[in-house]
Amino acid sequence: MVYLSVWLRRSNVLTGAEWIRTRFGYGKGANRSHTIVILYAVVGVLGFLSYGFIGIGKFMEIFFPWEVVSQFVPFDVAPEYVPHVYGIFFTTIATFYVMLGGMLSIVWTDVVQFAIMTVSGVVIAVIAMIKISPEMLSVHIPVGWDTPFFGWTLDLDWSGLIPSVMDKMAADQYGLFTIVIMMMLFKGIFLSMTGPAPNYDMQKILACKSPKEAALMSGSVPVILLIPRYLMIMGFAILAIVFFSEDFRAMGAAVDFETILPRAISEFVPVGLAADYYWPDCWPLLCRPLLQP
């Protein structure tokens, strides 16, 4: 907001690769940098698609049971590969939608998604507050979980509550939590000082009408987006800790924390915000028109 967005928008370019030309010219080094930026953008897009691939598959598996969907699919899929099939299907739809829709469709998608996310975030937070009292929560959390302050290490002992959480924190390397926070903070500072990366955020800045609007957008969007998003995340986390702890303990090392979101939606979100269908009756109505020649 302070200088990066204004600096970038004043260039009057359209893409990250074109901005490299503005900054470095057309020499041999600039041409190589231009090529690297294009490759980075392509690899970055593929990386984000891959990152969401399995998560989307596991999410949809809860709402679209494979034992029902398989009746309308002309091939067999092993149970462990069902999330991959869902991931391929929905990622392909999203990819072609973005390619064909252009920048205008992406902006309108952001507006609609923000409205949905804001309402959903507030609703989930209210549901968590109504269903869970501080006394209920205190039984299911370790010492130190309810304070925002921490030392060099995270120091949360989940071994007596949900032992698999300890394995998850070790695998994700969150033990030295202060160092993780420092890296996140300085990453943002140094990235702003070195110039923008050719990513989606850069493209939104270039799409603003003026440098002033670019600065206002860059400063306000993170604040506006983070509040409802983390209301929803905290609501789901608390609901899972209180109501799913026994299931997580029973799963042992095979626990899959990515199932928290679809399970919480299906169990706690009221009808109207989450569709509540009886799948054996609903799926033939949805799929048969698509499968007929």
Disulfide bonds with the S-S distance in Angstrom:
none
